[in-house]
Amino acid sequence: MVAFLKYSLIRLALFAPLFVLFVFLGVGWFLAVIFAGLIAFAISYLFFQKQRDAATASMRERFSGRAKPIRTAGEVEDAAAEDGLVEQNPDIAVNNDKRPGSK
């Protein structure tokens, strides 16, 4: 995921000054966005292949279904607390497959 963020920041770093330049030249906001986006895309495509490939690989890994789920610290604490309660009370059955209100 770090590779994707790095590549995104590179593209943003290319886009922002180009956008400001085109606005300063007076081409209008809409055309400035289009021109800056196209030029930033072309530069990043031609000169940042290694970073682009790393970003693609990280996204492919993330969405492949094999990646570990991303959990916040609060979710990890909650899961540990639930596991502890289940271990302390083996006579209580936990069924996470049912939705609230269904039988």
C-alpha positions as CSV (number, residue, x, y, z in Angstrom):
1,M,0.0,0.0,0.0
2,V,3.0,2.3,0.6
3,A,4.0,2.0,-3.0
4,F,0.5,3.1,-4.2
5,L,0.7,6.1,-1.9
6,K,4.2,7.0,-3.1
7,Y,3.2,6.8,-6.8
8,S,0.0,8.8,-6.1
9,L,2.1,11.5,-4.4
10,I,4.5,11.6,-7.3
11,R,1.6,12.2,-9.7
12,L,0.1,14.8,-7.5
13,A,3.5,16.5,-7.3
14,L,3.6,16.6,-11.1
15,F,0.0,17.7,-11.4
16,A,-0.1,20.6,-8.9
17,P,2.7,22.8,-10.4
18,L,1.5,22.2,-13.9
19,F,-2.1,23.1,-12.9
20,V,-0.8,26.3,-11.3
21,L,1.3,27.1,-14.4
22,F,-1.7,26.7,-16.7
23,V,-4.0,28.8,-14.5
24,F,-1.3,31.5,-14.4
25,L,-1.0,31.4,-18.2
26,G,-4.8,32.1,-18.3
27,V,-6.1,29.0,-20.1
28,G,-9.0,28.7,-17.7
29,W,-9.7,26.3,-14.8
30,F,-11.2,23.5,-16.9
31,L,-8.5,23.4,-19.5
32,A,-5.8,23.8,-16.9
33,V,-7.1,20.6,-15.2
34,I,-7.2,18.7,-18.5
35,F,-3.8,19.9,-19.7
36,A,-2.1,19.3,-16.3
37,G,-3.7,15.9,-15.9
38,L,-2.6,14.8,-19.4
39,I,1.0,16.0,-19.0
40,A,1.3,14.6,-15.5
41,F,0.0,11.3,-16.8
42,A,2.5,11.3,-19.7
43,I,5.4,12.1,-17.5
44,S,4.6,9.5,-14.9
45,Y,3.9,6.9,-17.5
46,L,7.2,7.5,-19.3
47,F,9.6,8.1,-16.4
48,F,8.1,6.4,-13.3
49,Q,7.6,2.8,-14.6
50,K,9.2,1.2,-11.5
51,Q,7.0,3.1,-9.1
52,R,3.9,2.4,-11.2
53,D,4.7,-1.3,-11.3
54,A,5.2,-1.4,-7.6
55,A,1.9,0.4,-7.0
56,T,0.1,-2.0,-9.3
57,A,1.6,-5.0,-7.6
58,S,0.5,-3.7,-4.2
59,M,-3.0,-3.0,-5.3
60,R,-3.2,-6.5,-7.0
61,E,-2.1,-8.1,-3.7
62,R,-4.5,-6.0,-1.7
63,F,-7.6,-7.0,-3.8
64,S,-6.6,-10.6,-4.6
65,G,-8.3,-12.0,-1.6
66,R,-5.1,-13.3,-0.1
67,A,-4.2,-10.2,1.8
68,K,-4.7,-10.0,5.5
69,P,-7.6,-7.7,6.5
70,I,-6.7,-4.2,7.6
71,R,-7.8,-3.7,11.2
72,T,-7.7,-0.7,13.4
73,A,-6.2,-0.9,16.9
74,G,-9.8,-0.6,18.3
75,E,-10.9,-3.6,16.2
76,V,-8.0,-5.7,17.4
77,E,-8.7,-4.8,21.0
78,D,-12.4,-5.7,20.6
79,A,-11.6,-9.0,19.0
80,A,-9.1,-9.8,21.8
81,A,-11.8,-8.9,24.4
82,E,-14.4,-11.1,22.7
83,D,-12.0,-14.0,22.4
84,G,-11.2,-13.7,26.1
85,L,-14.9,-13.7,27.1
86,V,-15.6,-16.7,24.9
87,E,-12.7,-18.6,26.5
88,Q,-13.8,-17.7,30.0
89,N,-17.4,-18.8,29.3
90,P,-17.4,-21.9,27.2
91,D,-21.0,-22.6,27.8
92,I,-22.1,-19.6,25.8
93,A,-22.5,-20.1,22.1
94,V,-21.5,-17.3,19.7
95,N,-23.1,-17.3,16.3
96,N,-21.7,-14.5,14.1
97,D,-23.4,-15.7,11.0
98,K,-26.9,-14.5,12.0
99,R,-28.0,-11.0,11.3
100,P,-29.7,-9.1,14.1
101,G,-33.4,-9.7,14.1
102,S,-33.3,-12.9,11.9
103,K,-34.0,-16.4,13.3
